[in-house]
């Protein structure tokens, strides 16, 4: 196999390939049900700790913001509004890091003064984390 001289890690290259496949599938008329199934399949493939976090976020988003459409984005669970990703989960095992991340794109209404966070570390899913995720998703959608 050829040496990787791109400057991207193997995990980053894999994520970019997954995103390219997602874009090809979207152009092919992929339906919402297919996007949901792709998200659920991706969660099912995850190691146990990541699976718990991603499944909990999916459950919370579905409950708090049912208007968001589930999908995958760079191979990770994501939810979109008006065709644009609003919130996503990046699991720890994907990039070999110590915690998963709940992230929000710039279309999320998280604005708070001159500076605010757009991603949050989740080392484990707890009741307090569930409540905070619920608050953040609700704020992101409604402002």
JOQUICOR-V834097 format. One record per residue. RES is the residue in one letter. SS is DSSP state (alpha for helix, beta for strand, coil for the rest). OMEGA is omega in degrees with one decimal (none if undefined). Layout:
res: <RES	RES>
ss: <SS	SS>
omega: <OMEGA	OMEGA>
This chain:
res: <X	X	X	X	X	X	X	X	X	X	X	X	X	X	X	X	X	X	X	X	X	X	X	X	X	X	X	X	X	X	X	X	X	X	X	X	X	X	X	X	X	X	X	X	X	X	X	X	X	X	X	X	X	X	X	X	X	X	X	X	X	X	X	X	X	X	X	X	X	X	X	X	X	X	X	X	X	X	X	X	X	X	X	X	X	X	X	X	X	X	X	X	X	X	X	X	X	X	X	X	X	X	X	X	X	X	X	X	X	X	X	X	X	X	X	X	X	X	X	X	X	X	X	X	X	X	X	X	X	X	X	X	X	X	X	X	X	X	X	X	X	X	X>
ss: <coil	coil	coil	coil	coil	coil	coil	coil	coil	alpha	alpha	alpha	alpha	alpha	alpha	alpha	alpha	alpha	alpha	alpha	alpha	alpha	alpha	alpha	alpha	alpha	alpha	coil	coil	coil	coil	alpha	alpha	alpha	alpha	alpha	alpha	alpha	alpha	alpha	alpha	alpha	alpha	alpha	alpha	coil	coil	alpha	alpha	alpha	alpha	alpha	alpha	alpha	alpha	alpha	alpha	alpha	alpha	alpha	alpha	alpha	alpha	alpha	coil	coil	coil	coil	beta	beta	beta	beta	beta	coil	coil	beta	beta	beta	beta	beta	beta	coil	coil	beta	beta	beta	beta	beta	beta	beta	coil	alpha	alpha	alpha	alpha	coil	coil	coil	coil	beta	beta	beta	beta	beta	coil	coil	coil	coil	coil	coil	coil	coil	coil	coil	coil	coil	coil	coil	beta	beta	beta	beta	coil	coil	coil	coil	alpha	alpha	alpha	alpha	alpha	alpha	alpha	alpha	alpha	alpha	alpha	alpha	alpha	alpha	alpha	alpha	coil>
omega: <-178.4	179.2	178.8	179.5	-175.5	-175.3	177.4	176.5	177.2	178.9	178.2	177.9	178.4	179.2	179.3	177.5	177.2	179.4	177.6	177.5	177.6	179.7	176.8	-179.9	178.8	178.6	-179.9	176.5	179.9	-176.3	-179.9	179.9	177.4	178.2	177.3	-179.7	177.8	178.2	-179.5	177.1	-179.6	178.5	-178.7	-179.0	-172.8	170.9	-169.6	-178.3	177.9	-179.9	-180.0	-179.7	-177.4	179.3	179.0	178.5	178.6	179.1	-179.4	-179.5	179.9	-179.8	-172.3	-174.7	-177.5	178.1	177.3	-178.5	178.3	177.9	168.6	-178.9	-172.0	178.1	-178.4	176.9	179.8	179.3	-174.1	175.8	179.5	176.8	-179.9	178.2	178.4	-176.7	-179.3	175.2	172.1	-174.7	-175.1	-175.4	-177.5	-176.8	176.1	179.3	-171.2	178.0	173.2	-177.5	168.8	-176.0	179.7	176.0	-174.8	176.1	176.1	-177.4	179.7	-176.1	179.8	-179.7	-175.5	-176.6	179.3	179.1	175.7	173.7	-172.2	178.5	175.8	178.4	179.0	179.3	177.6	177.0	179.5	178.3	177.9	-179.0	179.9	177.0	178.3	-179.7	-177.0	179.6	179.3	178.6	-178.5	-177.3	-171.5	179.4	none>
